[in-house]
């Protein structure tokens, strides 16, 4: 008997992860050392390894990767070919998609969206309702001490670098 779960596009073969009980599509790969919380989902060809954690109502899908000690929580989505690695955190209602990378100690929180070819790394923070622009042909690199947010910063006025 095959167990199925509906990740939103109809039922697919799936199982509950032994470490946390969250649903994992049989096409996805999740290491036994990783944690997938009871209400979290990993589907498509997503890959979660090492000590990574996906919990709350978070979803990782497509060809997305969550590795190292990274955490995806709340109602956050990591999708497409995005990577979250190192000690990075994606939480609340944040979205990381396309070919974006969030790594090191970076944080993407609130309603922030990181997409396109953006890289968020170091101790960077992307929060509130900030968006990176996937239509921009250049790569957006956010790193220490840059912040990207919806309101003008009060402590400094420099914008994150745009590097082609």
FIKOLZA-1660 file (N, C-alpha, C; in steps of 0.1 Angstrom, whole numbers, plus 5000, padded with zeros to 4 digits):
% residues 164
   i   px   py   pz ch aa at
   1 5008 4988 5000  A  X  N
   1 5000 5000 5000  A  X CA
   1 5009 5013 5000  A  X  C
   2 5006 5021 4991  A  X  N
   2 5014 5034 4989  A  X CA
   2 5007 5045 4997  A  X  C
   3 5015 5052 5005  A  X  N
   3 5009 5064 5012  A  X CA
   3 5010 5076 5004  A  X  C
   4 5000 5084 5003  A  X  N
   4 5001 5096 4995  A  X CA
   4 4998 5108 5004  A  X  C
   5 5002 5120 4999  A  X  N
   5 4999 5133 5006  A  X CA
   5 4997 5143 4995  A  X  C
   6 4987 5152 4997  A  X  N
   6 4985 5163 4987  A  X CA
   6 4993 5175 4992  A  X  C
   7 5003 5179 4984  A  X  N
   7 5011 5191 4987  A  X CA
   7 5005 5203 4980  A  X  C
   8 4994 5201 4974  A  X  N
   8 4987 5213 4967  A  X CA
   8 4984 5211 4953  A  X  C
   9 4989 5200 4947  A  X  N
   9 4986 5197 4932  A  X CA
   9 4981 5183 4931  A  X  C
  10 4974 5178 4940  A  X  N
  10 4969 5165 4940  A  X CA
  10 4978 5155 4948  A  X  C
  11 4973 5144 4952  A  X  N
  11 4981 5135 4960  A  X CA
  11 4993 5129 4953  A  X  C
  12 5004 5127 4960  A  X  N
  12 5016 5121 4954  A  X CA
  12 5021 5111 4964  A  X  C
  13 5029 5101 4960  A  X  N
  13 5035 5092 4970  A  X CA
  13 5044 5100 4980  A  X  C
  14 5042 5097 4992  A  X  N
  14 5049 5105 5003  A  X CA
  14 5050 5097 5015  A  X  C
  15 5058 5102 5025  A  X  N
  15 5060 5096 5038  A  X CA
  15 5062 5106 5048  A  X  C
  16 5060 5103 5061  A  X  N
  16 5063 5112 5072  A  X CA
  16 5078 5110 5076  A  X  C
  17 5085 5121 5078  A  X  N
  17 5099 5120 5081  A  X CA
  17 5101 5115 5095  A  X  C
  18 5110 5106 5097  A  X  N
  18 5112 5100 5111  A  X CA
  18 5116 5110 5121  A  X  C
  19 5122 5121 5117  A  X  N
  19 5127 5131 5127  A  X CA
  19 5118 5143 5126  A  X  C
  20 5107 5143 5132  A  X  N
  20 5097 5154 5133  A  X CA
  20 5084 5151 5127  A  X  C
  21 5082 5141 5118  A  X  N
  21 5069 5137 5114  A  X CA
  21 5063 5145 5102  A  X  C
  22 5071 5155 5097  A  X  N
  22 5065 5163 5086  A  X CA
  22 5065 5154 5073  A  X  C
  23 5057 5159 5063  A  X  N
  23 5055 5152 5051  A  X CA
  23 5066 5154 5041  A  X  C
  24 5071 5144 5035  A  X  N
  24 5081 5144 5025  A  X CA
  24 5077 5136 5013  A  X  C
  25 5077 5142 5001  A  X  N
  25 5074 5135 4989  A  X CA
  25 5084 5125 4986  A  X  C
  26 5080 5113 4981  A  X  N
  26 5090 5103 4978  A  X CA
  26 5101 5107 4968  A  X  C
  27 5098 5118 4960  A  X  N
  27 5108 5123 4950  A  X CA
  27 5118 5132 4957  A  X  C
  28 5115 5137 4969  A  X  N
  28 5124 5146 4976  A  X CA
  28 5134 5138 4984  A  X  C
  29 5145 5144 4988  A  X  N
  29 5156 5137 4996  A  X CA
  29 5157 5145 5009  A  X  C
  30 5155 5138 5020  A  X  N
  30 5157 5144 5033  A  X CA
  30 5166 5135 5042  A  X  C
  31 5177 5140 5047  A  X  N
  31 5186 5131 5055  A  X CA
  31 5179 5128 5068  A  X  C
  32 5183 5117 5074  A  X  N
  32 5177 5113 5087  A  X CA
  32 5182 5123 5098  A  X  C
  33 5193 5129 5096  A  X  N
  33 5198 5139 5106  A  X CA
  33 5191 5152 5105  A  X  C
  34 5184 5155 5094  A  X  N
  34 5176 5167 5093  A  X CA
  34 5163 5166 5100  A  X  C
  35 5157 5177 5103  A  X  N
  35 5144 5178 5110  A  X CA
  35 5133 5184 5101  A  X  C
  36 5122 5177 5100  A  X  N
  36 5110 5182 5093  A  X CA
  36 5099 5181 5103  A  X  C
  37 5095 5193 5108  A  X  N
  37 5084 5193 5118  A  X CA
  37 5071 5189 5113  A  X  C
  38 5062 5185 5122  A  X  N
  38 5049 5179 5120  A  X CA
  38 5041 5186 5109  A  X  C
  39 5041 5199 5108  A  X  N
  39 5033 5206 5099  A  X CA
  39 5040 5212 5087  A  X  C
  40 5053 5208 5086  A  X  N
  40 5062 5213 5075  A  X CA
  40 5061 5203 5063  A  X  C
  41 5065 5208 5051  A  X  N
  41 5064 5199 5039  A  X CA
  41 5077 5201 5031  A  X  C
  42 5081 5190 5025  A  X  N
  42 5092 5190 5016  A  X CA
  42 5088 5181 5004  A  X  C
  43 5087 5188 4992  A  X  N
  43 5082 5181 4980  A  X CA
  43 5090 5184 4968  A  X  C
  44 5085 5178 4957  A  X  N
  44 5092 5179 4944  A  X CA
  44 5105 5172 4945  A  X  C
  45 5116 5178 4940  A  X  N
  45 5129 5172 4941  A  X CA
  45 5138 5179 4951  A  X  C
  46 5132 5185 4961  A  X  N
  46 5139 5193 4971  A  X CA
  46 5149 5184 4979  A  X  C
  47 5159 5190 4985  A  X  N
  47 5170 5183 4992  A  X CA
  47 5172 5190 5005  A  X  C
  48 5171 5182 5016  A  X  N
  48 5173 5188 5029  A  X CA
  48 5183 5178 5036  A  X  C
  49 5194 5184 5040  A  X  N
  49 5205 5175 5046  A  X CA
  49 5211 5181 5058  A  X  C
  50 5221 5173 5063  A  X  N
  50 5229 5177 5075  A  X CA
  50 5220 5179 5087  A  X  C
  51 5221 5190 5094  A  X  N
  51 5213 5193 5105  A  X CA
  51 5203 5204 5102  A  X  C
  52 5199 5205 5090  A  X  N
  52 5190 5215 5086  A  X CA
  52 5176 5212 5092  A  X  C
  53 5168 5223 5094  A  X  N
  53 5155 5221 5100  A  X CA
  53 5144 5229 5092  A  X  C
  54 5133 5222 5089  A  X  N
  54 5122 5228 5083  A  X CA
  54 5110 5225 5092  A  X  C
  55 5104 5236 5097  A  X  N
  55 5094 5234 5107  A  X CA
  55 5083 5245 5107  A  X  C
  56 5074 5244 5116  A  X  N
  56 5062 5253 5115  A  X CA
  56 5054 5248 5103  A  X  C
  57 5049 5258 5095  A  X  N
  57 5042 5254 5083  A  X CA
  57 5050 5257 5071  A  X  C
  58 5063 5257 5072  A  X  N
  58 5072 5260 5061  A  X CA
  58 5072 5249 5050  A  X  C
  59 5075 5253 5038  A  X  N
  59 5075 5244 5027  A  X CA
  59 5088 5246 5019  A  X  C
  60 5094 5235 5015  A  X  N
  60 5106 5235 5007  A  X CA
  60 5102 5226 4995  A  X  C
  61 5103 5231 4983  A  X  N
  61 5099 5224 4971  A  X CA
  61 5106 5227 4958  A  X  C
  62 5103 5221 4947  A  X  N
  62 5110 5223 4935  A  X CA
  62 5123 5215 4936  A  X  C
  63 5134 5222 4932  A  X  N
  63 5147 5217 4933  A  X CA
  63 5155 5224 4944  A  X  C
  64 5148 5230 4954  A  X  N
  64 5154 5238 4964  A  X CA
  64 5163 5229 4973  A  X  C
  65 5173 5236 4979  A  X  N
  65 5182 5229 4988  A  X CA
  65 5183 5236 5002  A  X  C
  66 5182 5229 5013  A  X  N
  66 5183 5235 5026  A  X CA
  66 5194 5226 5033  A  X  C
  67 5205 5231 5036  A  X  N
  67 5217 5223 5040  A  X CA
  67 5224 5229 5052  A  X  C
  68 5233 5222 5058  A  X  N
  68 5241 5227 5069  A  X CA
  68 5232 5228 5081  A  X  C
  69 5233 5239 5088  A  X  N
  69 5225 5242 5100  A  X CA
  69 5214 5251 5097  A  X  C
  70 5210 5253 5085  A  X  N
  70 5200 5263 5080  A  X CA
  70 5186 5259 5086  A  X  C
  71 5178 5269 5088  A  X  N
  71 5164 5267 5092  A  X CA
  71 5154 5275 5084  A  X  C
  72 5143 5268 5081  A  X  N
  72 5132 5274 5073  A  X CA
  72 5120 5272 5082  A  X  C
  73 5113 5282 5086  A  X  N
  73 5103 5281 5096  A  X CA
  73 5091 5291 5094  A  X  C
  74 5081 5289 5103  A  X  N
  74 5069 5298 5101  A  X CA
  74 5061 5293 5089  A  X  C
  75 5058 5303 5081  A  X  N
  75 5051 5300 5068  A  X CA
  75 5060 5303 5056  A  X  C
  76 5073 5302 5058  A  X  N
  76 5082 5305 5048  A  X CA
  76 5082 5294 5037  A  X  C
  77 5086 5299 5025  A  X  N
  77 5087 5290 5013  A  X CA
  77 5101 5291 5008  A  X  C
  78 5107 5280 5004  A  X  N
  78 5120 5280 4997  A  X CA
  78 5117 5271 4985  A  X  C
  79 5119 5276 4973  A  X  N
  79 5114 5269 4961  A  X CA
  79 5124 5271 4949  A  X  C
  80 5120 5264 4938  A  X  N
  80 5127 5265 4925  A  X CA
  80 5141 5259 4927  A  X  C
  81 5151 5267 4924  A  X  N
  81 5165 5262 4926  A  X CA
  81 5173 5269 4937  A  X  C
  82 5165 5275 4946  A  X  N
  82 5171 5283 4957  A  X CA
  82 5178 5274 4967  A  X  C
  83 5188 5280 4973  A  X  N
  83 5197 5273 4984  A  X CA
  83 5196 5282 4996  A  X  C
  84 5194 5275 5008  A  X  N
  84 5196 5281 5021  A  X CA
  84 5206 5272 5028  A  X  C
  85 5217 5278 5033  A  X  N
  85 5228 5270 5038  A  X CA
  85 5235 5277 5049  A  X  C
  86 5245 5270 5055  A  X  N
  86 5252 5275 5066  A  X CA
  86 5243 5276 5078  A  X  C
  87 5243 5288 5085  A  X  N
  87 5235 5290 5096  A  X CA
  87 5223 5300 5093  A  X  C
  88 5220 5300 5080  A  X  N
  88 5210 5310 5075  A  X CA
  88 5196 5306 5081  A  X  C
  89 5188 5316 5082  A  X  N
  89 5174 5315 5086  A  X CA
  89 5164 5321 5077  A  X  C
  90 5154 5314 5073  A  X  N
  90 5143 5320 5065  A  X CA
  90 5130 5317 5073  A  X  C
  91 5123 5328 5077  A  X  N
  91 5112 5326 5086  A  X CA
  91 5100 5335 5083  A  X  C
  92 5090 5334 5092  A  X  N
  92 5078 5341 5091  A  X CA
  92 5071 5338 5077  A  X  C
  93 5068 5348 5069  A  X  N
  93 5062 5346 5056  A  X CA
  93 5071 5348 5045  A  X  C
  94 5084 5347 5047  A  X  N
  94 5094 5350 5037  A  X CA
  94 5094 5340 5026  A  X  C
  95 5099 5344 5014  A  X  N
  95 5100 5336 5003  A  X CA
  95 5114 5337 4997  A  X  C
  96 5120 5325 4994  A  X  N
  96 5133 5325 4987  A  X CA
  96 5131 5316 4975  A  X  C
  97 5133 5321 4963  A  X  N
  97 5130 5314 4951  A  X CA
  97 5140 5316 4939  A  X  C
  98 5136 5310 4928  A  X  N
  98 5145 5311 4916  A  X CA
  98 5158 5305 4919  A  X  C
  99 5169 5312 4916  A  X  N
  99 5183 5308 4918  A  X CA
  99 5189 5315 4930  A  X  C
 100 5181 5320 4939  A  X  N
 100 5187 5328 4950  A  X CA
 100 5194 5319 4960  A  X  C
 101 5204 5325 4967  A  X  N
 101 5211 5318 4977  A  X CA
 101 5210 5327 4990  A  X  C
 102 5208 5320 5001  A  X  N
 102 5208 5326 5015  A  X CA
 102 5218 5318 5023  A  X  C
 103 5229 5323 5027  A  X  N
 103 5239 5315 5034  A  X CA
 103 5246 5322 5045  A  X  C
 104 5256 5316 5051  A  X  N
 104 5263 5321 5063  A  X CA
 104 5253 5323 5074  A  X  C
 105 5253 5335 5080  A  X  N
 105 5244 5338 5091  A  X CA
 105 5233 5347 5087  A  X  C
 106 5230 5348 5074  A  X  N
 106 5220 5357 5069  A  X CA
 106 5206 5353 5074  A  X  C
 107 5197 5363 5074  A  X  N
 107 5183 5362 5078  A  X CA
 107 5174 5368 5068  A  X  C
 108 5164 5361 5064  A  X  N
 108 5153 5366 5055  A  X CA
 108 5140 5363 5063  A  X  C
 109 5134 5374 5067  A  X  N
 109 5122 5373 5077  A  X CA
 109 5111 5382 5073  A  X  C
 110 5100 5381 5080  A  X  N
 110 5088 5389 5077  A  X CA
 110 5082 5385 5064  A  X  C
 111 5078 5395 5056  A  X  N
 111 5073 5392 5043  A  X CA
 111 5083 5394 5032  A  X  C
 112 5096 5393 5035  A  X  N
 112 5106 5396 5025  A  X CA
 112 5106 5385 5014  A  X  C
 113 5110 5389 5002  A  X  N
 113 5112 5380 4991  A  X CA
 113 5125 5381 4985  A  X  C
 114 5132 5370 4984  A  X  N
 114 5146 5370 4977  A  X CA
 114 5144 5361 4965  A  X  C
 115 5147 5366 4953  A  X  N
 115 5145 5358 4941  A  X CA
 115 5156 5362 4931  A  X  C
 116 5154 5356 4919  A  X  N
 116 5163 5359 4908  A  X CA
 116 5176 5352 4911  A  X  C
 117 5187 5359 4909  A  X  N
 117 5201 5354 4912  A  X CA
 117 5206 5361 4924  A  X  C
 118 5198 5366 4933  A  X  N
 118 5203 5373 4945  A  X CA
 118 5210 5364 4954  A  X  C
 119 5221 5369 4960  A  X  N
 119 5228 5362 4971  A  X CA
 119 5227 5370 4984  A  X  C
 120 5223 5364 4994  A  X  N
 120 5222 5371 5007  A  X CA
 120 5232 5363 5016  A  X  C
 121 5242 5370 5022  A  X  N
 121 5252 5362 5029  A  X CA
 121 5259 5371 5040  A  X  C
 122 5268 5365 5047  A  X  N
 122 5275 5371 5058  A  X CA
 122 5264 5372 5069  A  X  C
 123 5263 5384 5075  A  X  N
 123 5253 5387 5085  A  X CA
 123 5242 5396 5080  A  X  C
 124 5239 5395 5067  A  X  N
 124 5229 5404 5061  A  X CA
 124 5215 5400 5066  A  X  C
 125 5206 5410 5066  A  X  N
 125 5192 5408 5070  A  X CA
 125 5183 5414 5059  A  X  C
 126 5174 5406 5055  A  X  N
 126 5164 5411 5045  A  X CA
 126 5150 5409 5052  A  X  C
 127 5143 5420 5055  A  X  N
 127 5131 5418 5063  A  X CA
 127 5120 5428 5059  A  X  C
 128 5109 5427 5067  A  X  N
 128 5097 5435 5065  A  X CA
 128 5091 5431 5051  A  X  C
 129 5089 5440 5042  A  X  N
 129 5083 5437 5029  A  X CA
 129 5093 5440 5018  A  X  C
 130 5106 5438 5021  A  X  N
 130 5116 5440 5011  A  X CA
 130 5116 5429 5000  A  X  C
 131 5119 5433 4988  A  X  N
 131 5120 5424 4977  A  X CA
 131 5133 5427 4969  A  X  C
 132 5139 5416 4965  A  X  N
 132 5149 5417 4955  A  X CA
 132 5143 5417 4941  A  X  C
 133 5149 5422 4931  A  X  N
 133 5143 5423 4918  A  X CA
 133 5148 5413 4908  A  X  C
 134 5140 5402 4905  A  X  N
 134 5145 5392 4896  A  X CA
 134 5146 5397 4882  A  X  C
 135 5140 5408 4879  A  X  N
 135 5141 5413 4865  A  X CA
 135 5154 5420 4862  A  X  C
 136 5162 5424 4872  A  X  N
 136 5174 5431 4871  A  X CA
 136 5185 5421 4865  A  X  C
 137 5192 5424 4854  A  X  N
 137 5201 5415 4849  A  X CA
 137 5213 5412 4857  A  X  C
 138 5216 5421 4866  A  X  N
 138 5228 5420 4875  A  X CA
 138 5225 5411 4887  A  X  C
 139 5235 5406 4894  A  X  N
 139 5233 5399 4906  A  X CA
 139 5232 5409 4917  A  X  C
 140 5223 5407 4927  A  X  N
 140 5222 5415 4938  A  X CA
 140 5229 5407 4949  A  X  C
 141 5239 5413 4955  A  X  N
 141 5247 5407 4966  A  X CA
 141 5245 5415 4979  A  X  C
 142 5239 5409 4989  A  X  N
 142 5237 5416 5002  A  X CA
 142 5246 5409 5011  A  X  C
 143 5254 5417 5018  A  X  N
 143 5264 5411 5028  A  X CA
 143 5266 5420 5039  A  X  C
 144 5274 5416 5049  A  X  N
 144 5277 5424 5061  A  X CA
 144 5282 5438 5056  A  X  C
 145 5278 5449 5062  A  X  N
 145 5266 5451 5071  A  X CA
 145 5254 5455 5064  A  X  C
 146 5252 5452 5051  A  X  N
 146 5241 5458 5044  A  X CA
 146 5227 5452 5049  A  X  C
 147 5217 5460 5048  A  X  N
 147 5204 5456 5051  A  X CA
 147 5195 5460 5039  A  X  C
 148 5185 5452 5036  A  X  N
 148 5175 5456 5026  A  X CA
 148 5162 5455 5033  A  X  C
 149 5155 5466 5033  A  X  N
 149 5142 5467 5040  A  X CA
 149 5132 5476 5032  A  X  C
 150 5120 5476 5037  A  X  N
 150 5110 5483 5030  A  X CA
 150 5110 5498 5034  A  X  C
 151 5116 5502 5045  A  X  N
 151 5117 5516 5049  A  X CA
 151 5131 5521 5049  A  X  C
 152 5134 5534 5047  A  X  N
 152 5148 5538 5047  A  X CA
 152 5155 5535 5060  A  X  C
 153 5167 5531 5059  A  X  N
 153 5175 5528 5072  A  X CA
 153 5177 5541 5080  A  X  C
 154 5177 5540 5093  A  X  N
 154 5179 5552 5101  A  X CA
 154 5194 5553 5105  A  X  C
 155 5201 5542 5105  A  X  N
 155 5215 5542 5109  A  X CA
 155 5225 5545 5098  A  X  C
 156 5222 5542 5085  A  X  N
 156 5230 5544 5074  A  X CA
 156 5222 5545 5062  A  X  C
 157 5227 5552 5051  A  X  N
 157 5219 5554 5039  A  X CA
 157 5225 5547 5027  A  X  C
 158 5235 5539 5029  A  X  N
 158 5241 5532 5017  A  X CA
 158 5232 5521 5012  A  X  C
 159 5231 5519 4999  A  X  N
 159 5223 5509 4994  A  X CA
 159 5232 5496 4992  A  X  C
 160 5226 5484 4991  A  X  N
 160 5234 5473 4989  A  X CA
 160 5241 5474 4975  A  X  C
 161 5252 5468 4973  A  X  N
 161 5259 5469 4960  A  X CA
 161 5252 5461 4949  A  X  C
 162 5252 5466 4937  A  X  N
 162 5247 5459 4926  A  X CA
 162 5260 5456 4918  A  X  C
 163 5262 5443 4916  A  X  N
 163 5274 5439 4909  A  X CA
 163 5270 5430 4897  A  X  C
 164 5276 5433 4886  A  X  N
 164 5272 5424 4874  A  X CA
 164 5282 5413 4872  A  X  C
% end
